[in-house]
Amino acid sequence: MKEIVLGVEGMMCGMCESHINDAIRNKFPNIKKVSSNRKKKETVIQSEDILDKEDLNKIITEVGYTMTSYDIREKKKGLFGR
């Protein structure tokens, strides 16, 4: 499983977080999980596949925010990474 961490500027409230999460879910319906945190200025997406950086940037921009970074990490599955 991949964990994609996006830096996102401009989120001010819980509705901002929801707008971003909903926009990403609508574009990529097969993702496992998406969550945004305005205090950390980031959105974390869990997916089996790597999501295209340019597609994500376009989505974030269309809903009125700015993507500042894009990082992919391998997420361990199960208890203790097994």
Secondary structure, DSSP 8 states (H G I E B T S, - for coil): -EEEEEEEE---SHHHHHHHHHHHHHH-TT-SEEEEETTTTEEEEEESS---HHHHHHHHHHTT-EEEEEEEEE---SGGG-
